Amino acid sequence: MKSYDILIVGGGPIGIACALEAKKKGLNYVILEKGCIVNSLFNYPTNMQFFSTSEKLEIDNIPFISKENKPKKADALEYYRRIVSSNDINIQLFEKVTQITSKENVFSITSEKRSYEANHVIIATGFYDIPKKIDIPGEDLPKVSHYYRDPHFYANQEVAVVGASNSAVDAALECYRKGAHVTMVIRGPEVGKRVKYWVRPDIINRIEEGSIKAFFNTTVKEVKKDKLILNTPEGEKIINNDFVLALTGYKPNFSFLREIGIKLSDDDKLLPQYNPDTMETNISNLYLAGVICGGTETHKWFIENSRIHAKMIIDNILSKTSVKNV
Ligand SMILES: Cc1cc2nc3c(=O)[nH]c(=O)nc-3n(C[C@H](O)[C@H](O)[C@H](O)COP(=O)(O)OP(=O)(O)OC[C@H]3O[C@@H](n4cnc5c(N)ncnc54)[C@H](O)[C@@H]3O)c2cc1C
C-alpha cells in the first residue's frame, strides 16, 4: 500500500495549489481526482468567462497570461493543465475516493482503484458534482439538464431556463443568440443581484423588449414531455417546451463529509467545522480547502479567495512535530 505525508482529494485549482505548496516544502503527496485535471472547470459551459481577472486565478504566483482581462474557460484549462505538467504534480486521474477512515493518527483512504495511507488528508472536492434539484415530477426526464454546455444544441427549440443567477443568465442569453426560443422561470421578483455587472443590463433589456420571455415569482410545478406547467402569480400556466435547463445551483457532497466524520452545522447552511486559521477540521490532521468550506453557501468561497488555503494548511502541517524532519 502506498503511503504519503499528504493525500489531497480533488484536483481542482485549490487541490493543485495545495500540491504545489506541499512539493515546495519537500513533503510527499498525491492528488486523487475523480475526473480529468480541473474536472469541474472542464464541465463548465464552453464559452464561460470568469468574473475574476486572470491574476486573481493564479496559484503559487505562477503568471496566468490571457489575452482578455477576464479569462475564458479554455484559458483556465490551459493554465492549470500546464501547471500540473510543468511542475510534475503527482496526480492520479479518474480515481474517485470513496472512503476515508483514521486509526492511531494514520488515515486509510480507499479509492475506486486502490487503497492508500496518509498522515494528513486535504479535502478539496468543491461543489459542482451534485445539482440542487427542484424536486418536481418530470425532473428526471432526459430533456431536463442541470448542467449547460453549448447553445448550438438548442437552436430553434423551446428552451426553459430555470434560475436567475450567472449560470442561468449566461445560458439564456447564449441560447437566445443561437436561435432558441427562451423562457426564463425565475422564483424571485427580479434577475439575481449577483449576476455579472456587465451581463445584467443585457438580460434585463432582452426581457423588457420581449426577445427572452420571463416569468417572475414563478416556479415549475411539473415537467411534461412537450410542456411545462408553471405556478405563476396569476395561477397555473402551461407552456410549450422541448428542453429544460434547471440551473438552480449545486451543493457539496455532504454525505461524504459526514461519513468521514466532519461535523456540519445544525442550521440549513451545513457549514463544516474547521479552524479558520489552519483549515483543520474537527478531525486532527484532516483539512478542508477551497469552495467545499462554504457548506450550502457555495458563493462564499471561490478560487480568488480560497487559493490562500494551500499555504495555511501546509504551514500548519509543517508546524506539527511529526513532519518537521522530513
Ligand atoms: C460558471 C462558474 C463561474 C465561476 N467563475 C469564477 C470566477 O470568475 N472566479 C473565481 O474565483 N471562481 C469562479 N467560480 C468558482 C470556482 O470555479 C470554484 O470556486 C473553484 O472551482 C473551486 O476550486 P476547488 O478546487 O475548491 O473545487 P473544484 O474546482 O470544484 O474542484 C474539486 C475537484 O474535486 C473532484 N472530486 C470531487 N469529489 C471527489 C472524490 N470523491 N474523489 C476524487 N475527486 C473528487 C472534482 O472532480 C473536482 O475536480 C465559478 C464557478 C462557476 C460554476
PDBQT file of the ligand as one rigid body, heavy atoms in Angstrom, charges set to zero:
ROOT
HETATM    1  C1  LIG A 401     -19.895  29.150 -14.019  1.00  0.00    +0.000 C 
HETATM    2  C2  LIG A 401     -18.904  29.417 -12.919  1.00  0.00    +0.000 A 
HETATM    3  C3  LIG A 401     -18.085  30.545 -12.978  1.00  0.00    +0.000 A 
HETATM    4  C4  LIG A 401     -17.132  30.789 -11.985  1.00  0.00    +0.000 A 
HETATM    5  N1  LIG A 401     -16.322  31.895 -12.070  1.00  0.00    +0.000 NA
HETATM    6  C5  LIG A 401     -15.388  32.121 -11.097  1.00  0.00    +0.000 A 
HETATM    7  C6  LIG A 401     -14.509  33.253 -11.153  1.00  0.00    +0.000 A 
HETATM    8  O1  LIG A 401     -14.595  34.086 -12.045  1.00  0.00    +0.000 OA
HETATM    9  N2  LIG A 401     -13.586  33.399 -10.162  1.00  0.00    +0.000 N 
HETATM   10  C7  LIG A 401     -13.460  32.520  -9.146  1.00  0.00    +0.000 A 
HETATM   11  O2  LIG A 401     -12.590  32.712  -8.294  1.00  0.00    +0.000 OA
HETATM   12  N3  LIG A 401     -14.272  31.456  -9.065  1.00  0.00    +0.000 NA
HETATM   13  C8  LIG A 401     -15.228  31.234 -10.012  1.00  0.00    +0.000 A 
HETATM   14  N4  LIG A 401     -16.079  30.164  -9.919  1.00  0.00    +0.000 N 
HETATM   15  C9  LIG A 401     -15.965  29.290  -8.775  1.00  0.00    +0.000 C 
HETATM   16  C10 LIG A 401     -14.767  28.385  -8.936  1.00  0.00    +0.000 C 
HETATM   17  O3  LIG A 401     -14.780  27.725 -10.156  1.00  0.00    +0.000 OA
HETATM   18  C11 LIG A 401     -14.740  27.412  -7.815  1.00  0.00    +0.000 C 
HETATM   19  O4  LIG A 401     -14.752  28.133  -6.640  1.00  0.00    +0.000 OA
HETATM   20  C12 LIG A 401     -13.456  26.585  -7.904  1.00  0.00    +0.000 C 
HETATM   21  O5  LIG A 401     -13.553  25.638  -8.934  1.00  0.00    +0.000 OA
HETATM   22  C13 LIG A 401     -13.162  25.997  -6.593  1.00  0.00    +0.000 C 
HETATM   23  O6  LIG A 401     -11.998  25.220  -6.706  1.00  0.00    +0.000 OA
HETATM   24  P1  LIG A 401     -11.876  23.907  -5.839  1.00  0.00    +0.000 P 
HETATM   25  O7  LIG A 401     -10.549  23.337  -6.219  1.00  0.00    +0.000 OA
HETATM   26  O8  LIG A 401     -12.190  24.220  -4.432  1.00  0.00    +0.000 OA
HETATM   27  O9  LIG A 401     -13.085  23.000  -6.351  1.00  0.00    +0.000 OA
HETATM   28  P2  LIG A 401     -13.339  22.349  -7.790  1.00  0.00    +0.000 P 
HETATM   29  O10 LIG A 401     -12.752  23.161  -8.869  1.00  0.00    +0.000 OA
HETATM   30  O11 LIG A 401     -14.779  22.040  -7.849  1.00  0.00    +0.000 OA
HETATM   31  O12 LIG A 401     -12.501  21.013  -7.716  1.00  0.00    +0.000 OA
HETATM   32  C14 LIG A 401     -12.916  19.914  -6.952  1.00  0.00    +0.000 C 
HETATM   33  C15 LIG A 401     -12.421  18.661  -7.613  1.00  0.00    +0.000 C 
HETATM   34  O13 LIG A 401     -12.647  17.545  -6.762  1.00  0.00    +0.000 OA
HETATM   35  C16 LIG A 401     -13.007  16.443  -7.553  1.00  0.00    +0.000 C 
HETATM   36  N5  LIG A 401     -13.692  15.477  -6.677  1.00  0.00    +0.000 N 
HETATM   37  C17 LIG A 401     -14.902  15.619  -6.089  1.00  0.00    +0.000 A 
HETATM   38  N6  LIG A 401     -15.193  14.528  -5.335  1.00  0.00    +0.000 NA
HETATM   39  C18 LIG A 401     -14.135  13.689  -5.452  1.00  0.00    +0.000 A 
HETATM   40  C19 LIG A 401     -13.835  12.408  -4.904  1.00  0.00    +0.000 A 
HETATM   41  N7  LIG A 401     -14.686  11.775  -4.083  1.00  0.00    +0.000 N 
HETATM   42  N8  LIG A 401     -12.660  11.822  -5.237  1.00  0.00    +0.000 NA
HETATM   43  C20 LIG A 401     -11.776  12.452  -6.065  1.00  0.00    +0.000 A 
HETATM   44  N9  LIG A 401     -12.023  13.667  -6.609  1.00  0.00    +0.000 NA
HETATM   45  C21 LIG A 401     -13.167  14.283  -6.290  1.00  0.00    +0.000 A 
HETATM   46  C22 LIG A 401     -13.873  17.038  -8.649  1.00  0.00    +0.000 C 
HETATM   47  O14 LIG A 401     -13.924  16.207  -9.779  1.00  0.00    +0.000 OA
HETATM   48  C23 LIG A 401     -13.148  18.361  -8.915  1.00  0.00    +0.000 C 
HETATM   49  O15 LIG A 401     -12.183  18.273  -9.959  1.00  0.00    +0.000 OA
HETATM   50  C24 LIG A 401     -17.018  29.901 -10.911  1.00  0.00    +0.000 A 
HETATM   51  C25 LIG A 401     -17.865  28.781 -10.846  1.00  0.00    +0.000 A 
HETATM   52  C26 LIG A 401     -18.802  28.543 -11.823  1.00  0.00    +0.000 A 
HETATM   53  C27 LIG A 401     -19.690  27.335 -11.703  1.00  0.00    +0.000 C 
ENDROOT
TORSDOF 0
